């Protein structure tokens, strides 16, 4: 089963004529000018000048929402300030590391990240990146408390917003009959999110708490057995929950199946090993096996989809960073 946090059909739906091409360039300077025309003051740096750069933007509209579908190649750091509208960022392939008002966040496929008016942000992309930015009108999402949860990844409210946002983007691209229904769904999901964030903490319903706790226990069980081969039946038996109920709990809480989450945990484990200097002497195939993955081209492709770079690039970038830090320390050391 290929690893993907979004349905393959979505990528096909996003090719509809409702999203028009605004930029397609391999010139980083041209990309900077395009960003300046939309973001205003910003600072951007190309962190991988030796690698090919490519940027492709397609934009569209669905009701009051603007949709930007972005494909890019080239590791970029971008500093900017969010303007008057809120934005929901949905990575589809690759990751972005964002520091918002001094607080770090990691957005990966299957998650979403809110940016609110006045936010000061420094973001760094993976080598390859595809994602959706949805511009949200001011009257549809109020500026939250500073301690609000920005990353959408788990829970029914968050999964509803993520699913509704993807449906809206597909509707903007294809403009099918009933497309405005997607607008209503996202608007209602954002309204419910705002109310939930603003109301005082309420006792959690027993069913919701049990579902969340079951998913967390399952993730913990899997995390200690990543090198082992296990099936859904074995996992459900260990938790005392039927396979069907466990599937439902994971889809409602995380938006993916238990076995898809197991593969994601293995990918995380592989990335941790690739970034560990003490593991740099080991072949990548050996690290894949240590993470519970099959050493194959399919695994490399899955990793590249999730991480936005190949396993070899992750290791190389880590080694280069460590070498630069060592050189800086050597130069800064008094003779």
C-alpha positions in Angstrom: 0.0 0.0 0.0 1.6 3.3 -1.1 2.1 5.8 1.7 -0.1 8.9 1.3 -2.0 11.0 3.8 -4.3 12.3 1.0 -6.4 10.4 -1.5 -4.7 10.1 -4.9 -8.0 11.4 -6.5 -7.5 14.8 -4.9 -4.3 15.4 -6.9 -6.2 14.6 -10.1 -9.1 16.8 -9.1 -6.8 19.8 -8.5 -5.8 19.8 -12.2 -9.2 21.2 -13.2 -9.5 24.4 -15.2 -11.0 26.3 -12.3 -7.4 26.9 -11.0 -5.6 29.1 -13.5 -1.8 29.2 -13.9 -0.2 32.4 -12.4 3.4 31.4 -12.2 5.6 28.7 -13.7 9.3 29.5 -13.4 12.8 28.1 -12.7 14.1 31.6 -11.9 14.3 32.2 -8.2 14.4 36.0 -8.7 11.1 35.8 -10.7 9.6 33.8 -7.9 10.8 36.5 -5.3 9.1 39.2 -7.3 5.8 37.2 -7.5 5.9 36.7 -3.7 6.6 40.4 -3.1 3.5 41.2 -5.1 1.3 39.1 -2.8 3.1 39.2 0.6 4.7 42.6 0.5 7.7 42.9 2.7 9.5 39.6 3.0 12.9 38.1 3.0 13.6 34.9 1.1 16.7 32.7 0.7 17.3 29.8 -1.5 19.0 27.2 0.7 19.8 24.7 -2.0 21.4 26.7 -4.8 23.1 23.7 -6.3 19.7 21.9 -6.8 17.2 22.7 -9.5 14.6 25.4 -8.5 11.1 25.3 -9.8 7.9 27.1 -8.7 4.4 26.7 -10.1 1.3 28.5 -8.7 -2.3 28.0 -9.8 -5.1 30.1 -8.2 -8.9 29.9 -8.1 -11.9 31.0 -6.2 -14.8 29.2 -4.5 -17.3 31.5 -2.9 -15.5 33.9 -0.6 -12.4 31.6 -0.4 -9.3 32.0 -2.5 -7.3 28.8 -3.2 -3.6 28.6 -4.2 -2.2 25.3 -5.4 1.6 25.3 -5.2 4.2 22.9 -6.5 7.9 23.7 -5.9 11.4 22.3 -5.9 14.2 23.9 -4.0 14.7 24.4 -0.3 13.6 28.0 0.6 13.5 30.0 3.8 10.9 32.8 3.8 10.4 35.5 6.5 7.1 37.5 6.3 4.2 38.9 8.3 0.6 37.7 7.7 -1.7 40.4 6.4 -5.3 41.1 7.2 -6.6 37.6 6.2 -6.1 34.3 7.9 -4.6 31.4 5.8 -5.0 27.7 6.2 -1.9 25.8 4.8 -2.3 22.2 3.8 0.9 20.3 2.8 0.2 17.6 0.3 3.7 16.4 -0.4 6.8 17.4 1.7 7.0 19.4 4.9 7.3 23.0 6.1 8.9 24.1 9.3 7.4 27.3 10.6 8.3 29.6 13.5 5.2 31.7 14.2 5.7 34.5 16.7 8.7 32.6 18.1 7.0 29.3 18.4 8.0 26.3 16.2 5.6 24.2 14.2 6.0 21.4 11.7 3.4 20.9 9.0 3.4 17.6 7.1 1.0 15.8 4.7 -2.3 15.1 6.4 -2.1 18.2 8.7 -3.0 21.8 8.4 -1.6 25.0 9.9 -3.4 28.3 10.6 -1.7 31.7 10.1 -3.5 34.7 11.5 -3.3 38.4 10.8 -0.3 40.0 12.5 1.7 36.8 12.7 5.4 37.1 12.2 6.7 34.0 10.5 9.9 32.3 9.4 9.3 29.2 7.3 11.6 26.7 5.7 10.4 24.2 3.1 11.5 20.8 2.2 13.4 20.2 -1.1 10.2 19.2 -2.8 6.8 20.7 -1.8 3.2 20.6 -2.9 0.4 22.2 -1.0 -2.7 24.3 -0.7 -3.1 27.7 0.8 -6.7 28.8 1.4 -7.3 32.4 2.1 -10.1 32.9 4.7 -12.1 36.1 4.8 -11.9 38.2 7.9 -15.5 37.6 8.9 -15.2 33.8 8.8 -12.4 33.3 11.3 -11.8 35.5 14.3 -8.3 36.2 15.5 -7.8 33.7 18.4 -6.1 33.8 21.7 -2.4 33.6 21.5 -2.4 30.1 23.1 -4.8 28.7 20.5 -3.9 25.4 18.8 -2.7 26.3 15.3 -1.7 22.8 14.0 -4.7 20.7 12.8 -3.8 17.1 13.1 -6.1 15.2 15.5 -9.7 15.3 16.8 -13.1 15.6 15.2 -13.1 19.4 14.8 -9.7 19.4 13.2 -10.4 16.5 10.8 -13.7 18.1 9.7 -11.8 21.3 8.8 -9.1 19.4 6.9 -11.6 17.3 5.0 -13.8 20.4 4.2 -10.8 22.4 3.0 -9.7 19.6 0.6 -13.2 19.4 -0.8 -13.3 23.1 -1.2 -10.0 23.1 -3.2 -11.3 20.3 -5.4 -14.5 22.3 -6.0 -12.5 25.4 -6.9 -10.5 23.4 -9.4 -13.3 21.5 -11.0 -16.3 23.8 -10.4 -18.7 20.8 -10.3 -22.4 21.1 -9.8 -23.1 21.7 -6.1 -19.6 23.3 -5.6 -21.1 25.9 -3.2 -21.9 23.0 -0.9 -18.2 22.7 -0.2 -18.2 26.4 0.7 -20.9 25.9 3.2 -19.2 22.9 4.7 -15.9 24.7 5.3 -17.7 27.8 6.6 -19.7 25.7 9.1 -16.5 23.8 10.1 -14.7 27.1 10.8 -17.6 28.4 12.7 -17.8 25.3 14.9 -14.0 25.6 15.4 -14.2 29.2 16.5 -17.0 28.5 19.0 -15.1 25.5 20.4 -12.0 27.6 20.8 -13.7 30.5 22.5 -15.9 28.7 24.9 -14.7 27.7 28.4 -13.2 24.3 28.8 -16.0 21.7 28.9 -15.9 18.1 30.3 -15.1 15.8 27.4 -17.8 13.4 26.4 -16.9 9.8 27.4 -17.1 8.5 23.9 -14.7 11.1 22.6 -12.3 10.6 25.4 -12.4 6.8 25.0 -11.8 7.2 21.2 -8.8 9.5 21.8 -7.3 7.3 24.5 -7.7 4.2 22.3 -5.9 5.8 19.4 -3.1 7.1 21.7 -2.7 3.6 23.3 -2.6 2.0 19.8 0.1 4.5 18.7 2.1 3.8 21.8 1.8 0.0 21.2 2.9 0.4 17.6 5.8 2.7 18.5 7.4 0.0 20.6 7.1 -2.6 17.9 8.1 -0.8 14.7 10.6 -3.4 13.7 8.1 -6.1 14.0 5.5 -7.1 11.3 2.0 -6.8 12.8 -1.5 -6.7 11.3 -4.6 -4.8 12.3 -6.1 -7.9 13.9 -3.1 -8.3 16.3 -3.3 -4.6 17.2 -7.0 -4.7 17.9 -6.6 -7.8 20.0 -3.9 -6.2 22.1 -6.3 -3.2 22.8 -9.4 -5.3 23.3 -11.2 -3.4 20.5 -12.7 -4.8 17.3 -10.8 -4.1 14.1 -13.8 -2.2 12.7 -14.0 0.0 15.8 -10.3 0.6 15.7 -10.4 1.6 12.0 -13.3 4.0 12.8 -11.5 5.5 15.8 -8.4 6.3 13.8 -10.2 7.7 10.8 -12.3 10.0 13.1 -9.3 11.1 15.2 -6.4 11.2 12.7 -8.0 11.0 9.3 -6.1 7.8 8.4 -6.1 4.1 9.1 -4.1 2.4 11.9 -1.7 0.8 9.4 -1.2 4.1 7.6 -0.3 5.6 11.0 2.1 2.7 11.6 3.9 3.5 8.3 4.0 7.2 9.3 5.6 6.3 12.6 8.2 4.1 10.8 9.0 7.0 8.4 9.5 9.2 11.5 11.8 6.6 12.9 13.8 6.4 9.7 14.2 10.2 9.6 15.4 10.2 13.2 18.1 7.6 12.3 19.1 9.4 9.2 19.7 12.6 11.2 21.6 10.8 14.0 25.4 11.3 13.4 26.1 8.1 15.3 24.2 6.2 12.6 25.9 7.8 9.5 28.2 4.8 9.1 25.3 2.4 8.5 23.8 1.9 5.0 20.5 3.5 4.4 18.9 0.1 3.6 20.0 -1.1 7.0 18.4 2.0 8.6 15.1 1.3 6.7 15.1 -2.2 8.2 15.8 -0.8 11.7 12.8 1.4 11.3 10.6 -1.6 10.3 10.5 -0.7 6.6 11.3 -2.8 3.6 14.5 -1.6 1.9 13.2 -0.8 -1.5 12.6 1.9 -4.1 9.0 2.1 -3.0 10.0 2.9 0.5 12.3 5.7 -0.8 9.5 7.1 -2.9 7.1 7.0 0.1 9.7 8.8 2.2 10.2 11.4 -0.5 6.5 12.0 -0.7 6.2 12.5 3.1 9.4 14.3 3.8 10.0 16.2 0.5 13.4 14.8 -0.1 15.0 11.4 -0.5 16.6 9.5 2.4 20.0 10.1 0.8 19.3 13.9 0.7 18.2 13.9 4.4 21.5 12.3 5.4 23.6 14.5 3.1 22.0 17.7 4.4 22.6 16.6 8.0 26.2 15.8 7.3 26.7 19.1 5.5 25.1 21.0 8.3 27.3 19.3 10.9 30.4 20.0 8.8 29.5 23.7 8.6 28.9 23.9 12.4 32.3 22.2 13.0 34.0 24.7 10.7 32.3 27.6 12.4 33.5 26.4 15.8 37.0 25.9 14.5 37.1 29.4 13.1 35.7 30.9 16.2 38.1 29.1 18.5 41.0 31.3 19.7 44.4 30.1 18.6 
